[in-house]
Structures are given as C-alpha cells and as structure tokens.
Amino acid sequence: MNNAKKQHRNEPRKSEPRKPKALVENVISLRISDQEKRTLEKLTSKTSKSITDIMREALTLWSSKRRSLCMD
C-alpha cells in the first residue's frame, strides 16, 4: 500500500529540482487530438513527468521496439 500523501486536484504539484541535462536546442511541435492531449495530461499528473519527458520516453520505447523487430 502506498503511504504517500495524495495530491488534490487544485493543489499545486511540488516540483523536484531538475537534473542537469545536456544542452537541448531542437524544438519539435506537433498537432494532437483532444483525446491524446487528455491522455498526456493524465500521464503527467500520475507520473510527475513533463510532457517532454513522456515524449522522449515514448520515442526511446518505439525505437527499441523497432530495433527488436529488425526493421532498421
């Protein structure tokens, strides 16, 4: 059982200090549906990860799957 205090909907999320990362200079924008946006918002609130972190993780997972299927 998780003993962590549940965050209430209107309570601001406590941000953790960001780990230093290599300088990232590239910006990519994309259009997503309302449903996809809601899904991303749910993921950010449940995981405390940013949309950027979730998208990077998705890219890594997709790339791994593609390599494992020998499609490269």
C-alpha positions in Angstrom: 0.0 0.0 0.0 1.3 3.4 -0.9 1.6 5.7 2.1 2.4 8.8 0.0 0.0 11.7 0.5 -2.4 12.0 -2.4 -2.3 15.3 -4.2 -5.6 17.0 -4.6 -6.7 18.3 -8.0 -6.4 22.0 -7.2 -3.2 21.7 -5.1 -0.1 22.8 -7.0 2.4 20.0 -7.8 5.6 20.2 -5.9 8.4 20.4 -8.5 11.6 18.5 -7.9 14.9 20.1 -8.9 15.7 19.1 -12.5 18.7 17.0 -13.1 21.3 18.8 -15.3 21.0 17.6 -18.9 23.0 18.3 -22.0 22.0 21.4 -23.8 19.0 20.7 -25.9 18.4 23.1 -28.8 15.8 21.4 -31.0 12.1 22.1 -30.7 9.5 20.0 -32.4 5.8 20.8 -32.4 3.0 18.5 -33.4 -0.7 18.5 -33.6 -2.6 16.0 -31.4 -6.3 15.3 -30.8 -8.1 16.4 -27.7 -8.1 12.8 -26.5 -4.4 12.5 -27.0 -3.9 15.7 -25.1 -6.1 14.5 -22.2 -4.1 11.2 -22.1 -0.8 13.2 -21.9 -2.2 15.4 -19.2 -3.3 12.3 -17.2 0.2 10.8 -17.6 1.9 14.0 -16.4 -0.3 14.1 -13.3 0.1 10.4 -12.5 3.8 10.2 -13.1 5.0 13.7 -12.2 6.9 13.7 -15.5 6.7 16.5 -18.1 5.2 16.0 -21.5 8.7 16.4 -22.9 10.0 13.5 -20.7 7.0 11.3 -21.6 7.5 12.0 -25.3 11.3 11.3 -25.0 10.5 8.0 -23.2 7.9 7.1 -25.9 10.5 7.7 -28.7 13.0 5.5 -26.9 10.5 2.7 -26.4 9.4 3.0 -30.0 13.0 2.9 -31.3 13.7 -0.1 -29.1 10.7 -2.0 -30.4 11.6 -1.2 -34.0 15.2 -2.4 -33.5 13.9 -5.6 -31.8 11.7 -6.3 -34.9 14.7 -5.9 -37.1 13.0 -3.2 -39.2 16.0 -0.8 -39.3 
